[in-house]
Amino acid sequence: MTIGRLAKAAGVGVETVRYYQSRGLLRVPAANGGFRVYPAATIDRIAFIKRAQTLGFTLDEVRTLLDLEDGRNRRAIQSVTQARLGQIEDKLADLHRMRGALSELLHRCKQTGPMQACPIIETLAGARPPV
C-alpha cells in the first residue's frame, strides 16, 4: 500500500509516518515503480507505537521496545518500563505538591480581604515563598 493508504488505515497523517521513519521507528521500503509500497504489517507497528505513547513512553523508548518486540529479552523490556514508571511517579509527586500549594494559595486568597495583597500574586511575584 502507498504511504497515503497506510496513513489512513493506521489513523495517522502521512507526516506522522514520515516522522516515524526519520526517528527509525518504521522502515522505509524500497521504491517500486516510483512508489514506496508498505506491507500491511506496518499498520500494526504504527498501532504499537501509538499505544506505547498513550502509556507515556517516549519515541526513543518506543524504538527500544520495538527492538525488543520479540519479547525474549524481558529484563531489557522491564528496565525500560520501570524507568518510565519511575518518571511517571515523579511527575505525580510533583503534581500532588503543586496541587497542595495552589489549593493553599487559593484558600488564603479567599480568606484575605480586598484591601490586602492577594497571596497568589504575592507568591508569583516572589514576595512570599510558595507553600
C-alpha positions in Angstrom: 0.0 0.0 0.0 1.1 3.6 -0.6 2.0 5.9 2.2 -1.3 7.7 2.0 -3.3 4.4 2.3 -1.0 3.3 5.1 -1.6 6.5 7.0 -5.3 6.4 6.5 -5.5 2.7 7.6 -3.4 3.4 10.7 -5.4 6.5 11.6 -2.4 8.9 11.4 -1.2 11.5 8.9 1.3 11.0 6.2 3.6 13.4 8.1 3.4 11.1 11.1 4.5 8.1 9.0 7.4 10.1 7.6 8.4 11.3 11.1 8.3 7.8 12.5 10.6 6.8 9.6 13.0 9.7 10.4 13.1 8.5 14.0 13.9 4.9 13.0 10.6 3.5 14.2 9.4 2.5 10.7 11.4 1.1 7.8 11.4 3.0 4.6 10.6 0.4 1.9 12.3 0.4 -1.5 10.5 2.3 -4.2 8.6 0.0 -6.6 7.7 1.7 -9.9 8.2 5.2 -8.4 6.1 4.4 -5.3 7.1 3.0 -1.9 4.9 0.0 -1.1 4.3 -0.6 2.6 3.4 -4.0 3.9 0.2 -4.3 5.9 2.2 -5.2 9.0 3.3 -1.6 9.2 -0.2 -0.7 10.3 0.3 -3.0 13.4 3.7 -1.4 14.0 2.1 2.1 14.0 -0.6 0.9 16.4 2.1 -0.4 18.7 3.8 3.0 18.6 0.6 4.8 19.3 -0.4 2.5 22.2 3.1 2.9 23.7 2.8 6.7 23.5 -0.6 6.6 25.3 1.2 4.8 28.2 3.7 7.6 28.3 6.7 6.1 26.5 8.8 8.5 24.6 9.6 7.7 21.0 13.2 6.8 22.0 11.8 4.3 24.5 9.3 3.0 21.8 12.2 2.4 19.5 13.9 0.3 22.2 10.7 -1.6 22.8 10.3 -2.2 19.1 13.9 -3.6 19.0 12.8 -5.9 21.8 9.4 -6.8 20.4 10.1 -10.5 20.1 9.8 -10.5 23.9 12.8 -12.6 24.5 14.8 -10.0 26.5 12.3 -9.4 29.2 14.9 -7.8 31.5 15.5 -5.0 29.0 11.8 -4.6 28.4 11.2 -4.4 32.2 14.1 -2.0 32.6 12.6 0.4 30.0 9.1 0.1 31.6 10.5 0.5 35.2 12.3 3.7 34.1 9.1 5.1 32.6 7.1 4.2 35.6 9.6 6.0 37.9 9.3 9.1 35.7 5.5 8.9 36.0 5.7 8.5 39.7 8.0 11.6 39.9 5.5 13.6 37.8 2.7 12.5 40.1 4.6 13.6 43.2 5.2 17.0 41.5 1.6 17.4 40.5 0.5 16.5 44.1 2.9 19.1 45.5 1.6 21.7 43.0 -2.0 20.9 43.8 -1.4 21.3 47.5 0.4 24.6 47.0 -2.2 26.0 44.7 -5.0 24.8 47.0 -3.4 26.5 49.9 -2.8 29.8 48.0 -6.4 29.8 46.7 -7.7 29.2 50.2 -5.6 32.1 51.6 -6.7 34.3 48.7 -10.3 33.7 49.5 -9.7 34.4 53.2 -8.0 37.8 52.7 -9.9 41.0 52.3 -10.0 43.2 49.2 -7.7 45.7 50.9 -4.9 43.1 51.5 -2.5 41.8 48.9 -3.5 38.6 47.1 -1.4 35.7 48.4 -1.4 34.2 44.9 0.0 37.3 43.2 2.5 37.9 46.1 3.8 34.3 45.7 4.2 34.6 41.9 5.9 38.0 42.3 8.4 36.4 44.7 7.2 38.3 47.7 6.4 35.1 49.6 7.8 31.6 49.3 5.4 29.1 47.8 3.6 26.9 50.4 
